Amino acid sequence: MWFENCLATLGEAHDESVYGAIERLVEAGEQVGFTVHDLIRMLNGGMTLECLLDVIEVRMTGACLDPESKAA
């Protein structure tokens, strides 16, 4: 079900490259503490995919600098 929600949110066609991109996005989000439901909620709330990727990147960078900090 979550694949369908992600696909609908991204407005993409059902094909393997899209599934792979979504899987990588979810994996990156999970690495920084987001669940798939968090990601969907952020996108449904109006966050752009570019902004979501920026948030994940900032959290990854912050995790590398200070693994104890969850502020990002």
BELSUL-V717414 format. One record per pair of residues at least 24 apart in sequence whose C-alpha atoms are under 6 Angstrom apart, sorted by the first residue. I is the first residue (numbers start at 1). J is the second residue. Records with the same first field share a line. If there is no record, write none. Layout:
I->J / J
This chain:
32->59
